Amino acid sequence: MMLLHPVLILSFFSGGLTNVVDHFHRTCGQFFANGNSPTILSGPQYIQICQSFEGKYYYATLYDTKNKIPVYSAYRFKRNRCPRKEKKWCIEPQLDDKTKGHNMALESEGQYGHNQALSVDYKYSGYHKGHLAPVYHANSEEFAAATFTLTNAAPQHCSFNQGPWRKTEKHVAQILTSECPVPYKAFIVTGVVPGDIKIKGRVTVPRGSTKDIKWWAEEGERIGNDRS
């Protein structure tokens, strides 16, 4: 899986509903430096989602309904607390039925999937549901729970998800927690590049190769070594 580098933007500002919006900055611009999202792709397949849990927004996702993977998820990093993981995956019913309103829903609560991936797409595929806004960077159980929506997930090879990418998430969290003092703020944007393979003819696997996985393993080690 080829991931765009996490974009770390440090700035000196003060400053379960899931909401499909016309413009990020009107509802959840707080997850972008200066309130401006890095890229908004044109076309009806790209949906802007302000992701939340129990009525509070935690991050933003630009979602690709054609490829059924996010383009990116963006969030503000706060001090990491290693919260308990919530493993109940949700979907966004409003992507398939606009009458369903703004609530995330467990997959068992309805049959959807025309415009989004489902857990069944990943079953026996050899790919994990890889978080873009990761659990490891959440600073509360609510934030952690909010990351478990399939609009925040893209196919990740199991060895990559459990190895190099996990190390990279951990190193970035450690660096920002120890070296990003108040009043600075850190904003992270993590995205994927669609490839040519589809799981079960539905969900696009991000571009990647063994070489990419090796590079990320080396990059994770480099970040850790630089920190020490």
Residue, then its C-alpha position, 0 to 999 in steps of 0.5 A: m500500500m502506498l501512502l502519501h507521507p503524513v503531512l505535519i504542519l506546525s502552527f502557532f494558533s490559538g484557536g455519533l454524528t457524521n456530517v457530509v458537508d459542502h465545505f470542510h471549513r464551514t463545519c470542521g475546518q479546525f482539523f486543517a492549518n489555517g482552516n484550509s483543506p490541502t486539496i478538494l478534488s472535483g467530481p460527484q464521487y468525492i464527498q467531504i465528511c466531518q467525522s465525529f462520535e456522540g456529537k463531537y467532531y474528531y477529524a475530517t475525511l475526503y472520501d472517494t465513493k467510486n474507489k470506495i476508499p478515502v482520499y485522505s483523513a486530516y486531524r489535529f494531533k494532541r497528546n497521545r494517551c494510548p486509549r482502549k481500542e474500539k473494534k466495532w466498525c461503522i458505515e455512513p448510511q447517508l452515502d447510500d441513502k440521503t434520507k438516513g440523516h447524519n448518524m454513523a451506524l453499525e453495519s448490522e443495522g442496514q444493508y448498504g455499500h453502493n457508495q462505500a466499502l463494507s467489512v465483507d469486502y475485506k473478508y478473506s482478502g488478505y488485506h486489513k482495514g487500514h486506518l488513515a486517522p489512526v487509533y494510536h494517535a487518538n487522545s480519548e476513547e471517543f476519538a478512538a471509536a470515531t476512527f472505526t468507520l469504513t470511510n476512514a479505512a483503505p486496504q492495507h497488506c496485513s504485514f504492512n499494517q502490523g509492521p512498518w506502518r504501525k512503527t511509523e505511527k508510533h514514532v510520529a506520535q512519540i516525536l510530537t508528544s515530546e517535542c511539540p510544546v504548547p502553544y504550537k499545534a500539529f496537524i496531520v493529513t494522511g492520504v492514499v494513491p489509488g492503484d489498479i487492483k480491486i478487492k472483489g471488484r469493488v474496493t480499490v487497493p492503494r498503489g504499492s509494492t514490496k519495494d514500497i513496504k521496504w521503504w516504509a520499514e526503513e523510513g520508520e527505523r530512520i525516524g526512530n533513530d533520528r529521535s534517539 
